[in-house]
């Protein structure tokens, strides 16, 4: 449990291994997760009693519920709640409370919040397995009662519809439906610090596509290079407005013809290139006068195949 290992720990390990039943294995100093526990957000309340409180611009019903410290876990549209995520959050709360004993008083000073698009069956199942009861706070806000710490669940999609909050709609549905939301998203992606933080994360290309389908690419410069922005566009949008020869520029002949049936491959080739696809028996029937009329490179390839010198 503690971070300090003593000589007594070694003795206990030896005792357990020597005197254990044979159907048990004893492992010591075992990491319980691949990564160290890391909450998405820690909210710290620092207002004094009786102090005038500034109204919130989003999630207005949530802030008055929160105690001195709150651990927040966010589940996005593309990576929403998964089974046992609630157990993980309870673990974070317990670890944080144990480590903040000097700063926090009673357990009521700490709470947890799950922000997610909508309630899921796996969340309901985990809450039931932990013996927690749902209390409807209205408008997409819930409290899970029965645990050691206060725990709130916020359904972002419901709150967004209830309060007509399009920025929450963006997080709850993954879609920017108004100019305001699209412009806000573009400003965030266009900010160098935020763009650098997101660039290597899952879903960054999807965020870029959401912006680029609605706003000009120049909006995001200079934080992101043009080639990175263009790479995030769907293929049909990258090619929109280009002439056929521009779309094919830089492609090798075999790349231009990839995926085409044989008749379409032949139709798109110059006559001399079609000759190279003919069998050697047919090429041997060609007269010398015709061969001499072909480009030197094509003529050389045909003569090498049929063994007919100049």
Buried (B, 14 or more C-beta within 10 A) or exposed (E): EEEEEEEEEEEEBEEEEEEEEEEEEEEEEEEEEEEEEEBBEEBEEEEEEEEEEEEEEBBBBBBEBBBBBBBBBBBBBEEBBEEEBBEBBBEBBBEBBEEBEEEBEEBEBBBBBBBBBBBBEBBEEBBEEBEBEBEEBEBBBBBBEEBEBBBBBBBBBBBBBBBEBBBBBBBBBBEBEEEEBBBBBBEBBBEEEEBEEBBEEEBBEEBBBBBBEBBEBEBBEEBBEEEBBEEBBEEEEEEEEEEEEEEEEEEEEEEBBEEEEEEEBEEBBEEBEEBEEEEEEEBEEBEEEEBEEBEEEBBEBBBEBBEEEE
